[in-house]
Structure formats: C-alpha cells, structure tokens
C-alpha cells in the first residue's frame, strides 16, 4: 500500500492483492467496534458506551467523493502515505500536506 503504482493498479482492477488488506482491516474493525465493547464494562477513555447517532449527510457523501477522487489521482490514502514515510518516500509529504490543508479548509466551512 505504500507504493502508488500498486494502489493505482488496484483501483484499475489489474492487481487485486489489496483486497486481502482491505478485508483484514474490515474484519479487525468489525471485531473492535462490535465485539470488544461486550467484554468491557466501560470504555477506556470514557464513562459509558453510547449508541451511534451520526446520520449519513450530504457533506459526508461529498467528502467521500473528494477523498475517492484524490485517492485515485494520487494513489495514496492517509494511512499508507504516513506509512510510506518510514520507507523513505519523502515526496509523499506533498500529498500529506494537501490532506492537512483539505482538512483545515473543511474545518473552516464548519464554522
């Protein structure tokens, strides 16, 4: 996932090796979100578990579209971009900076 060529190849459905990574991440997340809460009496960083109240809004859909377009054009998502810095891929700093600028601008729109 730290190599843009592999991510772009995945998005073009030429190399589906990242499906395994995606599936494992989804499985771990499902266990963490739905399973671990049953064994803990209270959250590690909170007082009690509360039901999720977020709804799907148009801003979420627009953000997902922008994220997907950016991922497709650049071949990097936030997690793999940060991880690739450990491999010495410092040009990814440009993409990471763009992500922070986008998040900052989104925060300005909320005000």
N, C-alpha and C positions, 0 to 999 in steps of 0.2 A: 504493500500500500504506500510505501514511501517513494516509489518510482512512478512519475507521472505517466510514462509510457504504458505501464501495466494498468493503471487506473483508466486511462483513455481506451485502451484495448478492451477492458471490461465493459465500459459504457457503450462501446460499439458492438458488444456481444461476440467478440472474437476470442477472448480469454476469460473463461468463467470461473477461474480459480478464486476470485474474491467472494464468490457466492458462499464458499465454506466459511470465510472470515465473517461475512455478514450474518450467516446462520448461527455461528457460535456466539457472536455478540448479542443477537436477539435472544438466544437461549439463556445466556447469563443474565441479561436484563430482566427477562420474564421471571427467572428464579429469584432475583434480588428484589424486584418490586412486589411480586405476589407471594413468594414463599417465605422469605426471611421475616417479614412482618408478623407472621403467625407464631414465630418462636420467641420474639422479643416482646417483653411486657410494655416497653415504651421505646420510642426512637432514641438513638444515641445522642442526637443533638436537639431534641425537643421534648415536650411534655406528654403529648399523646398523638396517636395517629388520627388523621382527619381524612375524610373522603375527598377524592379529587373533584374539584369544582370547575376546572377550566373547560371552556367550550371551544369548539373549532370556530374561529372567526376569519373574516376576510384578510386581516393582517397576517395571520398565520399562513394562509394559503399563498398570499403574495410573497411572503418571506421564503416559503418553501420553494416557490418557483425561482426566485432570485438565487437562492442557495444552489438549486439544481443547475441552473444555467452557469453560475460561477464555477461549480464543481466540474461541469462538462467542458467548459472552455479551458480552465487552468489545470484540470486533472488532480486537484488537491482539495481535501476537506480539512477542517481544523485539526482533527486528531492526527492524521497521517502527516500533515505539514509540520506540526511541532515535533513529531517523532523523527522526521527526516532530518531535523537539525542535528540530531545525535549521530547521524551518518555523515555529517559534514556538508550537507546540501544547503549551503547558506543563501543561494538565490531564492529559496522558499521564503526568506524573510520579507520579500516584496509582497507575496501573497498573504502572509500573516498580517503584515501592516494593513493591507487592504481590508482584511476581515475585521481588524480592530476599528478602522475608520468607518466601515459599514455599520458595525455595532454601535459606535458612538453617534453616528447620524441617526440611527433608529431610535436611540435614547432621546435625542433632541426632538424627534417627532412626537414622542410620548408626552412631552411637557406641555 
